[in-house]
Amino acid sequence: MERTVLRKTAWRLLPFLGLLYVIAYIDRSNVGFAKLELQAELGVSATAFTLGQVFFFTAYALFEVPSNLMLHRVGAHRWIARILLTWGLVTIATVLVQSTWQFYLARFALGAAEAGFFPGVLYYLSRWFPGSHRGRAIGAFMLAAPVSFIVGNPLMGVLMDLDGTWGLTGWQWVFLATGIPAVLVAPVVLARLPAGPEKARWLAADERQWLTDALAADRAEAGQQPQHALAVLRDRRVLTAAVFFLAFPLSTYGLSFWLPTIIDGFGDLTSTEVGFVSAIPYVCVAAGLVVVPRLVARRDTPYLWTAAMLGLTVAGFTVTALFGSPVVQMLGLCAAAVGGYAAQPAFWALIPRFLTGAAAAAGIAAVNAVGNLGGGFGPLGIAAVVDSTGSALTGLLFLLSVAVLGLLAVPLLRRALSTPPAPSAVPLPGAPSAAEKSVP
């Protein structure tokens, strides 16, 4: 029964949710390619242009928790459809940008529109997959991230080479072509995503019952829950996880934002060639997202593999910064990318171990909101170093230091998440008290 139900659930949900994540990631990373022309057109420095990422992730962080609570209230299928529609329209409207402040406004609006998508999907998956299978489900969903770069980077390189076609510049083609899919797929979300297991027509009655019982057992295992969902914002476990998570978006978004620029420095490459070469690290990431969650699940060792992957990131950035050979630098970039992504499914599977329901929705969103501020300040930190040194490679030293701090903080994360729930929480009926058990 377990194998049948989870196989059906995985095939029904994960490919479609992965497609949505591909659209989201392309929509979020397109500015890295548009930067190759748009920065010069706006006449701003690398630091000033990268400030647009700060506006994006600031809005993303501000609206993350409210968005996820609305998703919990109105249903994932309705709210995710709304997110897709609004972010697609904002991306298309970015074609009209003519000044620096218009660019900043467009990035802020995109962050507000997209807020809640990723944590919303993670919360949605926690309502379909029991804890023992959740990490692998999240890993399968996150495979869409490297796929988006493998598909999207060459595509955006081709779009940049359309410069002048129909009177549009290359960067305008990038925003137009990457915004349309989100608008088109929004109605499909309403029709395809069930609100929950009880609404899944593709499961038989006994299969729905098994899944409902398995998820109920997970909720009981989570134990005590806050009286109010927003109380998780004061939970030291959530706060620790949020600060720790900074290491991942700082490194991954910083890398994705500057990767085209670094590869452009390899030699005389066209935009299309830059796109294809920059897809190589994400082929490696895809392999990592398949292998590492399986290794984590085999012995339930999320902290060990989180540390190992951060160590790989440190090694990758070090090699890229120290060696001048494009081949060696590419190997380093591949290692850094794998380390930054492959540990995240294990990390995200930890939070539903102690939070459920609306508290889980708020907690996941809060961790993602704080962590994703790194998505803005990571590229900005690199830009400041690049502007002062004139070399894109020296900016990797900023990301290297972040990865080192993350690696050193893994024991602190383990200790914090193993602490019993706060005494003020209200226990679920039949759940063990804080004195009787601690969070795994």
C-alpha positions in Angstrom: 0.0 0.0 0.0 2.8 2.4 1.0 4.7 1.9 -2.2 1.6 2.1 -4.4 0.2 5.3 -2.8 3.5 7.2 -2.8 4.3 6.2 -6.4 0.9 7.4 -7.6 1.3 10.6 -5.5 4.8 11.3 -6.8 3.9 10.8 -10.5 0.8 12.9 -10.2 2.3 15.9 -8.3 6.1 16.1 -8.7 6.5 16.5 -12.5 3.9 19.2 -12.6 5.2 21.0 -9.6 8.7 20.7 -11.0 7.5 22.3 -14.3 6.2 25.3 -12.2 9.6 25.5 -10.4 11.4 25.5 -13.8 9.3 28.5 -14.8 9.9 30.2 -11.5 13.7 29.7 -11.6 14.0 30.9 -15.2 11.9 33.9 -14.3 14.1 34.6 -11.3 17.5 34.1 -13.0 16.8 35.8 -16.3 18.2 39.0 -15.0 21.7 37.5 -14.9 21.6 37.3 -18.7 19.7 40.6 -19.2 22.5 42.2 -17.1 25.0 41.7 -20.0 23.1 44.4 -22.0 20.7 46.1 -19.6 23.4 47.3 -17.2 25.2 49.2 -20.0 21.9 50.6 -21.3 20.9 52.0 -17.9 24.5 53.3 -17.4 25.0 52.0 -13.9 27.8 50.2 -12.0 27.7 46.5 -11.2 26.8 47.3 -7.6 24.0 49.6 -8.6 22.5 47.1 -11.0 22.8 44.3 -8.5 20.8 46.4 -6.1 17.8 45.2 -8.1 18.3 41.8 -6.6 18.1 43.4 -3.1 14.8 45.0 -4.0 13.5 41.6 -5.3 14.4 39.6 -2.3 13.4 42.3 0.2 9.8 42.2 -1.2 10.1 38.4 -1.4 10.9 38.3 2.4 8.3 40.8 3.4 5.4 39.0 1.7 6.6 35.4 2.2 4.8 34.6 5.5 1.5 36.4 4.7 1.5 34.6 1.3 2.0 31.2 2.8 -0.7 31.8 5.5 -3.1 32.8 2.7 -2.1 29.6 0.8 -3.0 27.6 3.9 -6.3 29.4 4.2 -7.6 29.5 0.6 -5.9 26.3 -0.8 -2.6 25.7 -2.5 -4.1 25.3 -6.0 -5.8 28.7 -5.9 -3.0 30.6 -4.4 -0.2 29.1 -6.5 -2.3 29.9 -9.6 -2.5 33.5 -8.4 1.3 33.7 -7.8 2.0 32.4 -11.3 -0.3 34.8 -13.0 1.0 37.9 -11.2 4.7 37.1 -11.5 4.2 36.4 -15.3 2.5 39.7 -15.9 5.2 41.6 -13.9 8.0 39.9 -15.9 6.4 40.8 -19.2 6.0 44.4 -18.0 9.7 44.6 -17.3 10.2 45.0 -21.0 9.1 48.6 -20.6 11.9 49.5 -18.1 13.8 52.6 -19.2 15.5 53.9 -16.1 17.2 52.6 -13.0 14.3 53.3 -10.7 11.9 51.6 -13.0 14.1 48.6 -13.0 14.2 48.6 -9.1 10.4 48.9 -9.0 10.0 46.0 -11.4 12.3 43.8 -9.3 10.4 44.7 -6.1 7.0 44.0 -7.8 8.3 40.6 -9.0 9.5 39.7 -5.5 6.1 40.6 -4.0 4.3 38.6 -6.8 6.5 35.5 -6.4 6.6 35.4 -2.6 5.2 32.2 -1.2 5.7 30.0 -4.2 8.7 27.9 -3.0 7.7 27.6 0.7 4.1 27.1 -0.4 5.1 24.1 -2.5 7.2 22.7 0.4 4.2 23.0 2.7 2.0 21.4 0.1 4.3 18.5 -0.2 4.3 18.1 3.6 0.6 17.4 3.3 1.2 14.6 0.8 4.4 12.8 1.8 5.1 11.3 5.3 8.3 12.3 7.0 10.3 9.2 6.0 9.7 10.0 2.3 9.6 13.8 2.4 13.3 14.5 1.8 13.3 12.5 -1.4 10.1 14.2 -2.6 11.6 17.6 -2.0 14.8 16.5 -3.8 12.8 15.4 -6.8 10.9 18.7 -6.8 14.1 20.7 -6.5 15.5 18.8 -9.5 13.6 21.5 -11.4 16.2 24.1 -10.3 19.1 22.6 -12.3 16.8 21.7 -15.1 15.7 25.3 -15.4 19.4 26.3 -15.9 20.1 23.5 -18.2 17.1 24.5 -20.4 16.9 28.1 -19.6 20.5 29.3 -19.9 20.9 28.2 -23.5 17.4 29.5 -24.2 18.2 32.9 -22.7 21.5 33.0 -24.7 19.5 32.5 -27.9 17.0 35.2 -26.8 19.9 37.6 -26.2 21.1 37.0 -29.8 17.7 38.1 -31.1 18.8 41.6 -30.3 17.1 44.0 -32.8 14.4 41.5 -34.0 11.0 43.2 -34.2 12.5 46.3 -32.7 13.3 44.6 -29.3 16.6 44.4 -27.6 18.1 41.1 -26.4 17.2 41.8 -22.8 13.6 42.7 -23.7 13.3 39.3 -25.5 14.5 37.6 -22.3 11.8 39.2 -20.1 9.0 38.8 -22.6 9.7 35.1 -23.5 10.2 34.1 -19.8 7.1 35.8 -18.5 4.5 34.3 -20.9 4.7 30.7 -19.7 3.8 31.6 -16.1 0.6 33.4 -17.4 -0.4 30.5 -19.6 0.1 27.8 -17.0 -1.8 29.5 -14.2 -5.3 28.2 -15.2 -3.8 24.7 -15.5 -2.8 24.8 -11.8 -6.5 25.3 -10.8 -7.5 22.2 -12.7 -4.7 19.9 -11.9 -3.6 20.4 -8.3 -6.0 18.8 -5.6 -6.4 20.7 -2.4 -5.3 17.7 -0.4 -5.3 13.9 -0.3 -9.0 13.7 0.6 -9.7 15.4 -2.8 -7.4 13.1 -4.9 -9.7 11.2 -7.3 -6.7 9.2 -8.6 -6.4 7.5 -5.2 -8.8 4.7 -4.2 -10.7 5.1 -1.0 -8.4 2.7 1.0 -5.4 4.5 -0.4 -6.7 7.9 0.6 -7.3 6.5 4.1 -3.8 5.0 4.4 -2.2 8.3 3.4 -4.4 10.3 5.8 -3.5 8.0 8.6 0.2 8.2 7.8 0.2 11.9 7.8 -1.9 12.0 11.0 0.8 9.9 12.7 3.4 12.4 11.5 1.5 15.3 13.1 1.3 13.4 16.4 5.0 12.7 16.2 5.6 16.5 15.8 4.1 16.9 19.3 3.4 20.4 20.7 2.4 23.2 18.4 2.2 27.0 18.9 -1.2 28.4 19.9 -1.0 30.8 17.0 0.8 30.3 13.7 2.8 33.6 13.9 4.2 32.4 17.2 6.7 30.4 15.2 8.4 33.7 14.4 9.7 33.7 18.0 10.6 30.0 18.1 14.4 29.7 18.4 14.4 26.6 16.3 12.8 28.5 13.4 15.1 31.5 13.9 18.2 29.3 14.0 17.1 27.5 10.8 16.4 30.8 9.1 19.9 32.2 9.9 21.6 29.0 8.9 19.7 28.8 5.6 21.3 32.1 4.6 24.3 30.1 3.5 22.4 28.3 0.7 20.8 31.2 -1.2 23.8 33.4 -0.6 26.0 30.9 -2.5 23.5 29.6 -5.0 21.9 32.9 -6.1 25.2 34.6 -6.0 26.6 31.9 -8.3 23.7 31.9 -10.7 23.6 35.7 -11.0 27.4 36.0 -11.8 27.9 32.7 -13.6 27.2 34.2 -17.1 29.7 37.0 -16.3 32.4 34.6 -15.1 32.0 32.4 -18.2 31.9 35.4 -20.5 35.4 36.1 -19.2 36.6 32.7 -20.4 37.2 34.0 -24.0 35.4 35.2 -27.1 32.0 33.6 -26.7 28.7 34.5 -28.1 25.7 34.9 -25.8 24.4 31.5 -27.0 27.7 29.8 -26.2 27.8 31.4 -22.8 24.3 30.0 -22.2 25.3 26.5 -23.1 28.5 26.5 -21.1 26.8 28.0 -18.0 24.3 25.0 -18.1 27.2 22.5 -17.3 27.3 23.0 -13.5 23.6 22.4 -13.3 23.8 19.0 -15.0 26.0 18.1 -12.0 23.5 19.6 -9.6 20.8 17.4 -11.1 22.9 14.3 -10.4 23.5 15.5 -6.8 19.8 16.1 -6.1 19.1 12.5 -7.1 22.0 10.8 -5.2 22.3 12.8 -2.0 18.7 12.7 -0.7 18.9 8.9 -1.2 22.1 8.7 0.9 20.5 10.9 3.6 17.4 8.7 3.8 19.4 5.5 3.9 20.8 6.2 7.4 18.8 9.3 8.3 22.0 11.5 8.4 20.8 15.0 7.3 23.3 16.9 9.3 26.3 14.9 8.1 25.4 15.4 4.5 24.6 19.0 5.0 28.1 19.5 6.3 29.6 17.4 3.5 27.9 19.5 0.8 28.9 22.8 2.4 32.5 21.5 2.5 32.2 20.7 -1.2 31.0 24.3 -1.8 34.0 25.7 0.0 36.3 23.5 -2.1 34.6 24.5 -5.3 34.8 28.3 -4.7 38.4 28.0 -3.6 39.4 26.2 -6.7 37.5 28.7 -9.0 39.1 31.7 -7.3 42.7 30.4 -7.2 43.1 28.9 -10.6 43.2 30.7 -14.0 42.4 27.7 -16.3 38.8 27.9 -17.6 38.6 24.0 -17.3 39.7 24.0 -13.7 37.4 26.9 -12.9 34.5 25.1 -14.5 35.2 22.0 -12.3 35.2 24.3 -9.2 32.0 25.9 -10.3 30.4 22.5 -10.7 31.5 21.4 -7.2 30.2 24.6 -5.6 26.9 24.4 -7.4 26.4 20.7 -6.3 27.2 21.5 -2.7 24.9 24.5 -2.6 21.9 22.6 -3.9 22.2 18.9 -2.9 22.0 19.5 0.9 18.8 21.6 0.7 16.2 18.7 0.5 17.6 17.2 3.8 17.5 20.7 5.4 13.9 21.4 4.4 12.7 17.9 5.5 13.7 18.8 9.1 11.2 21.6 9.7 8.0 19.5 9.3 9.4 17.2 12.0 8.4 19.8 14.6 5.9 22.0 12.9 2.5 21.1 11.3 -0.5 22.8 9.8 -0.6 26.6 9.8 2.5 26.7 12.0 4.4 24.7 9.4 3.2 27.1 6.6 4.4 30.1 8.6 7.6 28.5 9.8 8.7 27.3 6.3 7.9 30.7 4.9 9.8 32.5 7.6 12.9 30.4 7.1 12.8 30.9 3.4 12.1 34.6 3.8 15.1 35.3 6.0 17.3 33.0 4.1 16.4 34.4 0.7 17.5 37.9 1.8 20.9 36.3 1.0 19.7 35.9 -2.6 19.8 39.7 -2.8 22.8 40.6 -0.6 25.0 37.7 -2.0 25.1 39.2 -5.5 25.4 42.7 -4.0 28.4 41.6 -2.0 30.1 40.1 -5.0 29.3 43.3 -7.0 30.9 45.5 -4.4 34.1 43.4 -4.6 34.0 43.3 -8.4 33.6 47.0 -8.6 36.6 47.5 -6.3 38.9 45.0 -7.9 37.7 44.8 -11.5 37.6 41.0 -11.5 34.5 38.9 -11.3 36.5 36.0 -9.9 37.5 37.9 -6.7 33.8 38.2 -5.8 33.8 34.5 -5.2 35.8 35.1 -2.1 32.6 36.6 -0.6 30.7 33.4 -1.3 33.6 31.3 0.0 33.4 33.0 3.3 29.7 32.4 3.5 30.1 28.7 2.8 32.8 28.4 5.5 30.5 30.0 8.1 27.6 27.7 7.1 29.9 24.7 7.5 31.0 25.8 11.0 27.3 26.4 12.0 26.0 22.8 11.2 26.6 21.6 14.8 24.7 24.6 16.1 21.8 23.9 13.8 21.7 20.3 15.0 21.7 21.3 18.7 18.9 23.9 18.1 16.6 21.6 16.2 17.0 18.9 18.8 15.8 21.2 21.6 12.3 20.3 23.0 9.4 22.6 22.0 8.8 25.8 24.0 6.7 25.2 27.2 4.1 27.7 26.0 3.0 25.5 23.1 -0.2 23.5 23.3 0.1 19.7 22.9 -1.9 17.9 20.4 -4.3 15.3 21.8 -2.4 12.1 22.5 1.0 13.6 21.7 3.9 13.1 24.1 4.9 16.1 26.2 8.2 18.0 25.9 9.5 16.1 28.9 8.8 12.8 27.3 10.5 13.4 24.0 12.6 15.8 22.0 12.6 16.7 18.3 14.8 14.3 16.2 
